[in-house]
Amino acid sequence: MSKIDPDQQFHLESRPPEASCAHTAGLGPVRPSGPGCQECLETGGRWVHLRVCMTCGHVGCCDSSPGKHATAHHRETAHPVIRSAEPGEAWGWCYVDELMF
């Protein structure tokens, strides 16, 4: 289980054309909510990979993790865009448009 530096800022390094996804417009850098998946840390759960909500900075685990907390956060809040928090990865995902960029 990797952890992230909560003082690190995450931003979208690339964006899809607005014609294909308008949900990235206006998204700026965000600070992660903590060093790992908030819900897993609270319950003693484990994660495979971490994702950061580009609206509020919530850190959740990926869909390969038992809790799937990043997707649960999207379903609860309707925040549309996440970014990988894994070292060396800079991709994003829009849940609404089902678009990776």
Contacts in CASP RR format, 6 or more apart in sequence:
PFRMAT RR
TARGET T0000
AUTHOR 0000-0000-0000
METHOD contacts of the structure
MODEL  1
MSKIDPDQQFHLESRPPEASCAHTAGLGPVRPSGPGCQECLETGGRWVHL
RVCMTCGHVGCCDSSPGKHATAHHRETAHPVIRSAEPGEAWGWCYVDELM
F
1 36 0 8 1.000
1 46 0 8 1.000
1 47 0 8 1.000
2 49 0 8 1.000
2 50 0 8 1.000
2 86 0 8 1.000
2 87 0 8 1.000
3 35 0 8 1.000
3 36 0 8 1.000
3 50 0 8 1.000
4 32 0 8 1.000
4 34 0 8 1.000
4 35 0 8 1.000
4 36 0 8 1.000
4 50 0 8 1.000
4 52 0 8 1.000
4 59 0 8 1.000
4 85 0 8 1.000
5 32 0 8 1.000
5 35 0 8 1.000
6 31 0 8 1.000
6 32 0 8 1.000
6 33 0 8 1.000
6 34 0 8 1.000
6 35 0 8 1.000
7 31 0 8 1.000
8 31 0 8 1.000
8 32 0 8 1.000
9 29 0 8 1.000
9 30 0 8 1.000
9 31 0 8 1.000
10 29 0 8 1.000
10 30 0 8 1.000
10 31 0 8 1.000
10 32 0 8 1.000
10 52 0 8 1.000
10 54 0 8 1.000
10 57 0 8 1.000
10 83 0 8 1.000
10 85 0 8 1.000
11 28 0 8 1.000
11 29 0 8 1.000
11 30 0 8 1.000
11 83 0 8 1.000
12 24 0 8 1.000
12 27 0 8 1.000
12 28 0 8 1.000
12 54 0 8 1.000
12 81 0 8 1.000
12 83 0 8 1.000
12 92 0 8 1.000
12 101 0 8 1.000
13 90 0 8 1.000
14 90 0 8 1.000
14 101 0 8 1.000
15 21 0 8 1.000
15 24 0 8 1.000
15 101 0 8 1.000
16 24 0 8 1.000
16 94 0 8 1.000
16 97 0 8 1.000
16 99 0 8 1.000
16 101 0 8 1.000
18 24 0 8 1.000
18 25 0 8 1.000
20 97 0 8 1.000
20 99 0 8 1.000
21 94 0 8 1.000
21 96 0 8 1.000
21 97 0 8 1.000
21 99 0 8 1.000
21 101 0 8 1.000
23 80 0 8 1.000
23 81 0 8 1.000
23 94 0 8 1.000
23 96 0 8 1.000
23 97 0 8 1.000
24 54 0 8 1.000
24 81 0 8 1.000
24 94 0 8 1.000
24 101 0 8 1.000
27 54 0 8 1.000
27 55 0 8 1.000
27 81 0 8 1.000
28 54 0 8 1.000
30 52 0 8 1.000
30 53 0 8 1.000
30 54 0 8 1.000
30 55 0 8 1.000
30 56 0 8 1.000
30 57 0 8 1.000
31 57 0 8 1.000
32 52 0 8 1.000
32 57 0 8 1.000
32 59 0 8 1.000
32 85 0 8 1.000
33 56 0 8 1.000
33 57 0 8 1.000
33 58 0 8 1.000
33 59 0 8 1.000
34 59 0 8 1.000
35 41 0 8 1.000
35 59 0 8 1.000
36 47 0 8 1.000
36 50 0 8 1.000
36 59 0 8 1.000
36 60 0 8 1.000
37 45 0 8 1.000
37 47 0 8 1.000
37 50 0 8 1.000
37 59 0 8 1.000
37 60 0 8 1.000
37 61 0 8 1.000
37 65 0 8 1.000
37 69 0 8 1.000
37 70 0 8 1.000
38 58 0 8 1.000
38 59 0 8 1.000
38 60 0 8 1.000
38 69 0 8 1.000
39 60 0 8 1.000
39 61 0 8 1.000
39 67 0 8 1.000
39 69 0 8 1.000
39 72 0 8 1.000
40 46 0 8 1.000
40 47 0 8 1.000
40 60 0 8 1.000
40 61 0 8 1.000
40 65 0 8 1.000
40 67 0 8 1.000
40 69 0 8 1.000
45 66 0 8 1.000
45 67 0 8 1.000
46 65 0 8 1.000
46 66 0 8 1.000
47 60 0 8 1.000
47 61 0 8 1.000
47 62 0 8 1.000
47 65 0 8 1.000
47 67 0 8 1.000
47 69 0 8 1.000
48 61 0 8 1.000
48 62 0 8 1.000
48 64 0 8 1.000
48 65 0 8 1.000
49 61 0 8 1.000
49 62 0 8 1.000
49 64 0 8 1.000
49 65 0 8 1.000
49 84 0 8 1.000
49 85 0 8 1.000
49 86 0 8 1.000
50 59 0 8 1.000
50 60 0 8 1.000
50 61 0 8 1.000
50 62 0 8 1.000
50 70 0 8 1.000
50 84 0 8 1.000
50 85 0 8 1.000
50 86 0 8 1.000
51 59 0 8 1.000
51 60 0 8 1.000
51 61 0 8 1.000
51 62 0 8 1.000
51 70 0 8 1.000
51 82 0 8 1.000
51 83 0 8 1.000
51 84 0 8 1.000
51 85 0 8 1.000
51 93 0 8 1.000
52 58 0 8 1.000
52 59 0 8 1.000
52 60 0 8 1.000
52 82 0 8 1.000
52 83 0 8 1.000
52 84 0 8 1.000
52 85 0 8 1.000
53 59 0 8 1.000
53 60 0 8 1.000
53 70 0 8 1.000
53 73 0 8 1.000
53 74 0 8 1.000
53 77 0 8 1.000
53 79 0 8 1.000
53 81 0 8 1.000
53 82 0 8 1.000
54 79 0 8 1.000
54 81 0 8 1.000
54 82 0 8 1.000
54 83 0 8 1.000
54 92 0 8 1.000
55 77 0 8 1.000
55 79 0 8 1.000
55 80 0 8 1.000
55 81 0 8 1.000
56 77 0 8 1.000
56 79 0 8 1.000
58 70 0 8 1.000
58 73 0 8 1.000
58 77 0 8 1.000
58 79 0 8 1.000
59 85 0 8 1.000
60 69 0 8 1.000
60 70 0 8 1.000
60 73 0 8 1.000
61 67 0 8 1.000
61 68 0 8 1.000
61 69 0 8 1.000
61 70 0 8 1.000
62 68 0 8 1.000
62 70 0 8 1.000
63 70 0 8 1.000
63 71 0 8 1.000
70 82 0 8 1.000
71 95 0 8 1.000
73 79 0 8 1.000
74 80 0 8 1.000
74 82 0 8 1.000
74 95 0 8 1.000
80 94 0 8 1.000
80 95 0 8 1.000
80 96 0 8 1.000
80 97 0 8 1.000
81 92 0 8 1.000
81 93 0 8 1.000
81 94 0 8 1.000
81 95 0 8 1.000
82 92 0 8 1.000
82 93 0 8 1.000
82 95 0 8 1.000
83 90 0 8 1.000
83 91 0 8 1.000
83 92 0 8 1.000
83 93 0 8 1.000
84 90 0 8 1.000
84 91 0 8 1.000
84 92 0 8 1.000
91 100 0 8 1.000
91 101 0 8 1.000
92 100 0 8 1.000
92 101 0 8 1.000
93 99 0 8 1.000
93 100 0 8 1.000
93 101 0 8 1.000
94 101 0 8 1.000
END
